[in-house]
Amino acid sequence: MVSAIRKLSAALRAALGFSELRGEHLTPDAAKRYRRDQIMETINQTQPLVLGNTIFAPILAYQAAEHGPKVLLIVWTIAMIIASLTQVLSADRLRKCTGRVVDLKRLELRALFLGAMWAIGFACTYPHVSGNEKVIVAIMLTGSVALGTFSYSRSAGAALIYLSATTLGMGLSALITGLNNGLGSDKMVAVLSLFAFATLTKSVVERGRANLDAFRNLEQLTEKTEVIELLVKDYEAQATEWVWHADADGRLIVGPDLIVELLGGPSALDGHEAVLHRVKRMISPESHAAHDRMAAAVCNRQDFHDVVLAFPDQNGDGLRWIAVKGTPQFDDGMFHGFRGIVADITKTVTAERRIQYLAEFDSLTGLLNRNSIQKKLGELDPTRDQMTAVLIDLDGFKQINDSYGHDTGDALLCAVADRLRVLENNGAWAARLSGDEFFMLLADDEETTADTRLTLGQEMCDRLSEPFQINEFELQISASVGMARFPADTATGHDLLSLCDLALYDAKHCGRNRLRLYDAALLEKLNWRTAVIERLRKAVRSGQIKPFYQSQHHLSDGRLIGFEALARWDDKELGPIGPDVFIPIAEQTGLIVDLGEQLLRMACIDAKRWSDQMGSAAPVISVNISPVQFARSDVAAMIDRALTETGLPPTLIEVEVTEGVLISDKSRVASTLQQLSAMGVSVALDDFGTGYSSLSYLKELPLNRLKIDRSFIAHLEDDPDSPFVSTVIQLGQNLGLSVIAEGVETKKQVRQLIDMGCDEGQGYHFNRPSPVTETDALIAKLVEVHAAGERKKAG
């Protein structure tokens, strides 16, 4: 039975939307506020009802006192009065609630208790009265139902509980009374009670929903108001435009906080001084012209705009830039002052000035930039100006940047700029063009000569070669300098930079840390170099560059042991061009990669032919590999490909590398040489002794032979006891390496080398580099000599 009642109650509560009316679908914070509002307003509305109960209860009991249970009526009346007073006294505690669910349940229990007390009172009086007394009892109870339902209407749950307890209790008592005495009027009261329950329940639910909707609308409005307030505050905090107002006497009436602060504080609004006078005193001198224009407009009562004033920033060392515009105010022809807008345009002005600065100056060093120098060069007039242009390139800057980091590199560039500034005067400009390249433009006069400027250029080189103290590091660099004069070298200012670049290129090509003054021969040299580059591209594409072979021999008996393949180029238009010219160009342009592979393949083809002719006595062919080839190609794969295509045994090829290859990327080169050694290809270290740290490579790399550079052999006759040559020979022998001397040209040198223990030699004493046809003839002759010797032995 109890379970059925609970299920029926739950179904009824769900149908009426009881949980929604309690605010259970709101957010936790909103639900608390909603419940607290219900409790507070209900307490305020039910106070009259509770106090009225102390009056209605005795009257109701009096109506049934003659025929009803007197003791029960007295007890009920006293209980009703005590309950009413208790609820009045406990109202303060409910007012302090926070809107928890338990707080609302306490209010609903109060409603249940009060409604149940009225239902009990009706049950104690209605069955025992008749006639007019019954009518009075019914009216009093009906009034208590209506008054109580209204009083609890702010809390739909409490109102429904009170309404259910009173109407259903009254209806049940009237129904039982009607069944006992058979009177239709009592049954009609029961029916009317049920009707009142249904009608008032609908009204309570509708009002509860209306209250909930009103609360939700208020919450949304409050939320929107808070958002608007936040937006307004944010706008006020970040705004850059504000309204100002001055009266007819020019006194500031309304002004934003920023302007008041820039004008010296609240006294700017005290009305004792015209705002224009105060502004004139506070702005920086560069704004006086703009202020005077604004003052003239104010005096003539005219509009003004685009007035920009600079105020010293009270919170910093810079300026605050304020744009002002204003309009005179008239009412019925009477002047009332000015209204307008002030805007803080500091960021805009700062950004514009920064852009203008970067358009003319280098952001790191503060020197002029390339754009500024190009502009100045374009403005030069050969009828008026005499200038010397100086282009400076720092030697070794990249190594410092890589070793010490970019921060140190940037600091070094700034220090270089400081040294160049010392050389500036009224007729000179210093600039940083890019990276580690600087430029100076010096004004000349009639007494300035080329020697004078060369002396100054040398001073620059010397000054920049002095050590720099950068943080905890003492750094030292050098500088290469190219110079050109205007209008002596060119009458077009823009060409000065190109001419300086030509001179600088020549200075760096001659060994760096040098000074070069442009002359016409440099342009001819450049044009010739350009022609060489163009012809070299065609020569590589068509395979015009051929290997020449210089023989290598045992010193003791002159026996042929190998050839070194050397590139030679005889151009149809330019004539013979030495390898000391076209090899560096090929390396700089990247053509060396294709050229090197072509020469390698041709050498392998020739070596295979000679191997077939000479058998076990076949010579080993040495091929030079450029550092650029190691950097840009897979050398091991290239050699393996050439050997496979030609069928040449790996033991008949030798790769010559210089120390420049080894120091460029030691780990990568070492790996490549290990691969070649594993294939059976021998490795020779060329030009030994001309590098930086040759000895460190001898044990670490798979070397088979050392080649003593020709520069040491050339002086051997003058210094027969040369310690370097003998030391290298002994070192090579101790390490198990063969040693070959380059540049052997005389018999005396041969004897000296043999005495020192050197086994092999190469040079003009044996033969000059020869084309393949002459080398074929030499091989054929050796084969014939060998065959004749074999026949003689056989005979």
Secondary structure, DSSP 8 states (H G I E B T S, - for coil): -HHHHHHHHHHHHHHTTHHHHTTTTS-HHHHHHHHHHHHHHHHHHHHHHHHHHHHHHHHHHHHTTTTS-HHHHHHHHHHHHHHHHHHHHTHHHHHT----HHHHHHHHHHHHHHHHHHHHHHHHHGGG--THHHHHHHHHHHHHHHHHHHHTTTSHHHHHHHHIIIIIHHHHHHHHHHHHH--HHHHHHHHHHHHHHHHHHHHHHHHHHHHHHHHHHHHHHHHHHHHHHHHHHHHHHH--EEEEEE-TTS-EEE--HHHHHHTTSGGGGSSSS-HHHHHHHHS-GGGHHHHHHHHHHHHTT--EEEEEEEEE-TTSSSEEEEEEEEEEEEETTEEEEEEEEEEE-HHHHHHHHHHHHHHHB-TTT-SB-HHHHHHHHHT--TTT--EEEEEEEEETHHHHHHHH-HHHHHHHHHHHHHHHHTT--TTEEEEEEETTEEEEEEE--TT--HHHHHHHHHHHHHHHHS-EEETTEEE--EEEEEEEEETTT-S-TTHHHHHHHHHHHHHHHTTSS-EEE--HHHHHHHHHHHHHHHHHHHHHHHT--EEEEEEEEETTT--EEEEEEEEEEEETTTEEE-HHHHHHHHHHHTTHHHHHHHHHHHHHHHHHHHHHHHGGG--EEEEE--HHHHHHS-HHHHHHHHHHHHT--GGGEEEEE-HHHHHHSHHHHHHHHHHHHHHT-EEEEEEETSSS-THHHHTTS---EEEE-HHHHTTTTT-TT-HHHHHHHHHHHHTT-EEEEE---SHHHHHHHHHHT--EEESTTT---B-HHHHHHHHHHHHHHHHHHHHHHH-
